[in-house]
């Protein structure tokens, strides 16, 4: 009984006859309660907290009723676990029974340990104390694990995080210190669980997806759960600490306000949590790229729209200039040049970004000027062929004269003087169609040709007698015929025939076919038969001489892309080069094997430009030994040509298969060895940036700088969670708006 109760009984006893009895009763009670355990009298319930790694301490205190020290025996009974008692400092193994002396009013300490004590439950038993001079005393003892309270530092973390530029990932480390609040109890099975997410982007915040845990430096992949048998995640007692590392990953751009709560298997849930205030934004480089993309998109769109308009106008003009009859014209040099210029202009007009506009415009203007002359030549040729009063020889002479006029045009680039001379020659030839003066015009031209031929023929230098005699005979007859008073068409035809024979004989005087020509002449065969024999003989000589035939490239060192280049055939024999067959009677099938290289930007952005094949074969056909050809890009070209004689049709062979040759046939092509590879350089007039004026380039960079400055300061830096789709759309719109504003100002400044 406590002191207050004893004082009350004693006072009452002094005033009553029952005093003696009460004093005796208090003595009995005092003897029964002469020993306390942890402040509790016998028969009371005592709670003892037992640590897993160290024993609990029991305190026994005898009261003053003991006159002498007691020799007591303490026994642990009815405990479902293995309980051992021992004296403090004793290193020996304890047991369930312990004997020790107890001095009056002196505390005695006993250690209580439990082997393999589970930290998740409590166990109840009895402690019995016996002595020789006192009754037995007992206490009900509840063995419990110590109550731990979890705590962490810091309680909150605020971070500004920037995602990586390339992968858009995050790698942020947050370290949290875990400990027991009293710093005396150990912690077992530390783990984490998600707390409330107050704010997060649409993708949310998930511990498994966005956090990787480490516990005291070791990875803890399953930190959100713990059970018996899992790797130890404990905190030692007596001030132990644990370091939990949070590796934040895969965070979407935006603002986060969330909690991560910590727990332990032997701790009561408390405010052990860390509040995360995160502001995650994309890398500033992505914002700059978005602004640049907006500027480039706006700039290219503006240029493309402008270019599409130019292409439309350009294509319409070319369509208006394209005559339907050009494809039917003889494939002589001016016609081939006109076709090449027209095709070149069409191809350039189909590019997404029209470059070299001024250069192509100049060529189209040249084409338009030449087409007027070619149109007149075409009409004149048709009229000559349809003439009813011109004989075959007269018509041939007129057409030959017209072909000579066409050949004088060359590549079609005519200045004012050449144009005037050409018009005069066509006016003169047009007089042949006048029924009143055609004979005079024809005879005048024939007489001039006869005079030129007679001035070049010297019969006496011919060694072969029969040939010399025939040439002399024709020479003398033409000398007599060349008089100014012939007006009869039949006489003119007879003289034309003698002129043709003499011209052929003089050109072939030393050739192998001269024998056949003389035989036909003596048989007085038709002049057309003479022509055929001469052509067939020239064709045979050409085939026999094909190893000496060369392809000549005019100005090979300055060959550029999109610049028409002239290629011609040299037969290697001057007498063959002057024949009508070689100049007008053959078809030349050209093959240009082109290996294109293109420039670096054109290869990188091939989709923006004309999609030409890297290797291509061009196969133009001409009716004279020369051709005009251009190439769309820089690279190299190998030129070869097949020469075909006769009117029979032919098929262009597959580029990968060599053409079949039939040397015995008069219409078989003569294959010419390919010329050496020719290098094609790039043309600065058709560069990618040629279509850009310097003011456009400077204004583009100025607009880009203004857009980047405005976008970063007004939208990126002021938005701590920049990175959502709507953020980029707004930033893109700002960049495009800056460029369009620049275009508007430029349009206002342009003169109308």
URNORJO-V262423 format. One record per backbone hydrogen bond with DSSP energy under -0.5 kcal/mol. CO is the residue of the C=O (numbers start at 1). NH is the residue of the N-H. E is the energy in kcal/mol with one decimal. If there is no record, write none. Layout:
BEGIN
co = <CO:CO>
nh = <NH:NH>
e = <E:E>
END
This chain:
BEGIN
co = <2:3:4:5:6:7:8:9:10:11:12:13:13:16:18:19:20:21:22:23:24:25:26:27:28:29:31:34:35:36:36:37:40:41:44:44:46:46:48:48:54:56:58:58:59:60:61:62:63:65:70:70:71:72:73:73:74:75:75:77:81:82:84:85:86:87:89:95:96:98:100:102:103:103:106:108:109:110:111:111:112:113:114:116:118:123:125:126:126:127:128:128:129:130:134:137:138:139:139:140:140:141:141:142:142:143:144:146:148:149:151:153:155:157:159:159:161:161:169:170:172:174:176:177:178:179:180:183:187:188:188:191:193:196:196:199:201:206:207:210:212:213:214:214:215:218:220:222:223:227:233:235:236:240:242:242:243:243:244:245:245:246:246:247:248:254:256:257:257:258:259:260:261:263:264:266:268:270:271:272:274:274:275:275:276:276:277:278:279:280:281:283:283:284:285:286:287:288:289:290:291:292:293:294:295:296:297:298:299:300:301:302:303:304:305:306:307:308:309:310:311:312:313:314:315:316:317:318:321:323:325:325:326:330:331:332:333:334:335:336:337:338:339:340:341:342:343:344:345:346:347:348:352:353:356:357:358:359:360:361:362:363:364:365:366:367:368:369:370:371:372:373:374:375:376:377:378:379:380:381:382:383:384:391:392:393:394:395:396:397:398:399:400:401:402:403:404:406:407:409:412:415:416:417:418:419:420:421:422:423:424:425:426:427:428:429:430:431:433:434:434:437:438:439:440:441:442:443:444:445:446:447:448:449:450:451:452:453:453:458:459:464:465:466:467:468:469:470:471:472:473:474:475:476:477:478:481:483:488:489:490:491:492:493:494:495:496:497:498:499:500:501:502:503:504:506:508:511:512:513:514:515:516:517:518:519:520:521:526:526:527:528:529:530:531:532:533:534:535:536:537:538:539:540:541:543:545:546:550:550:552:552:553:555:556:559:560:562:565:566:567:568:569:570:573:574:576:579:580:580:581:585:587:587:588:588:589:591:591:592:592:593:594:594:595:599:600:601:603:605:606:608:610:614:616:618:620:622:624:625:627:629:631:634:634:635:636:637:638:639:640:641:642:642:643:644:654:662:665:669:670:678:679:680:681:682:683:684:687:687:689:691:693:693:694:695:696:697:698:699:700:701:702:703:704:705:706:707:708:709:710:711:711:712:716:718:719:722:724:725:726:727:728:729:730:731:732:733:734:735:736:737:738:739:740:741:742:743:744:745:746>
nh = <6:7:8:9:10:11:12:13:14:15:15:16:19:19:22:23:24:25:26:27:28:29:30:31:32:33:34:63:42:38:61:40:37:44:46:140:48:142:50:144:51:112:60:110:38:108:36:105:66:67:72:102:132:100:75:130:98:77:128:126:83:115:113:95:111:90:91:85:76:74:72:70:62:106:62:60:88:58:86:113:56:84:117:118:121:143:141:77:128:139:75:130:137:73:131:129:43:127:141:46:142:125:143:48:144:123:50:148:268:181:179:177:275:277:161:279:163:281:164:250:248:246:244:153:242:151:183:239:235:265:266:263:261:198:259:257:204:210:211:249:247:220:216:245:218:215:223:225:192:230:190:187:240:180:178:244:216:245:176:214:247:174:248:212:172:280:278:198:199:276:195:274:193:191:267:148:150:272:273:262:260:276:157:277:258:278:159:256:161:254:163:286:287:288:289:290:291:292:293:294:295:296:297:298:299:300:301:302:303:304:305:306:307:308:309:310:311:312:313:314:315:316:317:318:319:320:321:322:323:326:328:329:329:332:623:336:337:338:339:340:341:342:343:344:345:346:347:348:349:350:350:351:354:355:360:361:362:363:364:365:366:367:368:369:370:371:372:373:374:375:376:377:378:379:380:381:382:383:384:385:386:387:387:395:396:397:398:399:400:401:402:403:404:405:406:407:408:409:410:412:414:419:420:421:422:423:424:425:426:427:428:429:430:431:431:432:433:434:435:437:438:441:442:443:444:445:446:447:448:449:450:451:452:453:454:455:456:456:457:461:462:468:469:470:471:472:473:474:475:476:477:478:479:480:481:482:483:486:492:493:494:495:496:497:498:499:500:501:502:503:504:505:506:507:508:509:511:514:515:517:518:519:520:521:522:523:525:524:529:530:531:532:533:534:535:536:537:538:539:540:541:542:543:544:545:546:548:549:552:570:554:568:556:558:559:681:563:564:629:554:627:552:571:550:577:578:579:583:584:585:585:646:589:644:590:622:642:593:640:594:618:638:596:616:636:603:604:605:606:608:609:352:612:596:594:592:590:588:626:569:567:565:562:597:598:680:595:678:593:675:591:672:589:644:670:587:657:665:668:671:643:637:681:635:561:684:686:687:690:691:692:693:696:697:698:699:700:701:702:703:704:705:706:707:708:709:710:711:712:713:714:715:716:717:719:720:722:282:728:729:730:731:732:733:734:735:736:737:738:739:740:741:742:743:744:745:746:747:748:749:750>
e = <-1.6:-2.3:-1.7:-2.2:-2.3:-1.9:-1.9:-2.3:-1.4:-0.7:-0.8:-0.9:-0.6:-1.4:-2.1:-2.5:-2.1:-2.2:-2.6:-1.7:-1.9:-2.5:-2.5:-2.1:-2.0:-1.6:-1.1:-3.2:-0.5:-0.6:-2.1:-1.8:-3.2:-1.5:-0.5:-2.1:-0.5:-3.2:-0.6:-2.8:-0.8:-3.2:-0.5:-2.6:-3.0:-3.2:-1.7:-1.8:-1.2:-0.6:-0.8:-2.8:-0.5:-2.1:-0.5:-2.2:-2.8:-0.6:-3.0:-3.1:-0.9:-1.8:-2.6:-1.6:-3.4:-2.0:-0.6:-4.7:-2.8:-3.6:-1.9:-2.5:-0.6:-1.8:-0.6:-2.9:-0.5:-4.1:-1.7:-0.5:-3.0:-2.6:-0.9:-0.6:-0.6:-4.0:-2.4:-3.2:-0.5:-1.7:-2.8:-0.5:-2.7:-2.9:-0.7:-3.6:-4.5:-2.1:-0.6:-3.5:-0.5:-2.4:-0.6:-3.2:-0.6:-2.3:-3.2:-0.7:-2.4:-3.7:-2.3:-3.2:-2.4:-3.1:-0.6:-2.1:-0.5:-2.4:-2.9:-0.5:-3.0:-3.5:-3.2:-1.9:-2.2:-2.2:-0.8:-1.5:-2.6:-3.0:-0.7:-2.5:-2.5:-0.8:-0.8:-2.7:-1.7:-3.2:-1.5:-2.3:-3.0:-2.8:-0.6:-2.6:-1.8:-3.1:-1.0:-1.5:-2.2:-2.3:-2.8:-2.7:-0.8:-0.5:-3.1:-0.6:-3.4:-0.6:-3.1:-1.6:-0.7:-2.3:-0.9:-1.8:-1.5:-2.9:-1.8:-2.2:-1.7:-3.1:-2.3:-2.3:-2.9:-3.0:-1.2:-1.3:-0.8:-1.0:-1.4:-3.1:-2.0:-0.6:-3.1:-0.6:-2.0:-0.6:-2.3:-3.2:-2.7:-2.7:-2.8:-1.2:-1.1:-2.2:-2.6:-2.4:-2.2:-2.8:-3.0:-2.2:-2.5:-3.2:-3.0:-2.7:-3.0:-3.6:-2.8:-2.3:-2.6:-3.7:-2.9:-2.4:-3.3:-3.6:-2.1:-2.4:-3.4:-2.6:-2.4:-3.0:-3.5:-2.3:-2.1:-2.4:-2.7:-2.0:-1.8:-1.9:-0.5:-0.7:-1.0:-0.6:-1.0:-2.7:-2.4:-2.7:-2.8:-2.5:-2.5:-2.5:-2.6:-2.2:-2.7:-2.8:-2.3:-2.0:-2.5:-2.3:-2.0:-0.8:-0.8:-1.2:-0.6:-0.5:-2.6:-2.7:-2.1:-1.8:-2.8:-2.1:-2.0:-2.9:-2.8:-2.0:-2.5:-2.7:-1.0:-0.9:-2.8:-2.6:-1.7:-2.3:-2.6:-2.3:-2.4:-2.6:-2.4:-2.3:-2.2:-2.5:-1.8:-0.6:-0.8:-3.0:-2.7:-2.4:-2.7:-2.9:-2.7:-2.6:-2.3:-2.8:-2.1:-1.8:-2.4:-2.8:-1.5:-1.5:-1.3:-1.8:-1.3:-2.3:-2.1:-2.3:-2.4:-2.5:-1.9:-2.2:-2.1:-2.2:-2.1:-2.2:-2.1:-0.7:-0.8:-1.6:-1.4:-1.7:-0.7:-1.1:-1.9:-2.3:-2.9:-2.9:-2.2:-2.0:-2.7:-3.0:-1.7:-2.1:-2.6:-2.3:-1.9:-2.2:-3.0:-1.6:-0.7:-1.1:-1.5:-1.6:-1.6:-2.7:-2.7:-2.0:-2.4:-2.4:-2.3:-2.3:-2.5:-2.5:-2.2:-2.4:-1.8:-1.6:-2.4:-1.8:-2.6:-0.7:-2.0:-2.2:-2.2:-2.4:-2.6:-2.3:-2.2:-2.6:-2.3:-2.5:-2.6:-2.4:-2.3:-2.9:-2.7:-2.0:-2.0:-0.8:-1.8:-1.1:-0.6:-2.0:-2.5:-2.0:-2.1:-2.1:-2.6:-1.6:-2.7:-1.4:-0.9:-1.6:-2.5:-2.3:-2.5:-2.5:-2.7:-2.9:-2.3:-2.5:-2.6:-2.2:-2.3:-2.4:-2.4:-2.2:-1.5:-1.2:-1.9:-0.9:-0.6:-3.3:-0.6:-2.4:-0.8:-1.3:-1.3:-2.4:-1.5:-0.6:-2.5:-2.4:-2.7:-3.2:-0.6:-2.5:-2.3:-1.2:-1.3:-2.0:-3.3:-1.1:-1.3:-0.6:-0.6:-3.3:-0.9:-2.2:-3.0:-0.7:-2.3:-0.9:-2.1:-2.1:-0.6:-2.4:-1.9:-1.9:-2.1:-2.8:-0.7:-1.5:-1.3:-0.6:-1.6:-2.8:-3.1:-2.9:-2.4:-3.1:-2.0:-2.4:-2.7:-3.2:-2.9:-3.1:-1.2:-2.9:-3.0:-3.4:-2.7:-3.3:-3.2:-2.0:-3.8:-0.5:-3.3:-2.7:-2.2:-2.0:-1.4:-0.7:-2.1:-2.6:-0.6:-2.1:-2.1:-0.6:-1.7:-1.2:-1.0:-0.5:-1.5:-0.5:-0.6:-1.9:-2.8:-2.3:-2.0:-2.0:-2.3:-2.5:-2.4:-2.4:-2.3:-2.6:-2.4:-2.3:-2.6:-2.9:-2.5:-1.9:-2.2:-1.8:-1.8:-3.1:-0.9:-0.7:-1.5:-2.6:-2.0:-2.3:-2.4:-2.4:-3.0:-2.5:-2.1:-2.4:-2.7:-2.3:-2.0:-1.7:-2.5:-2.3:-1.9:-2.3:-2.3:-2.1:-2.3:-2.6:-1.9:-1.7:-1.1>
END
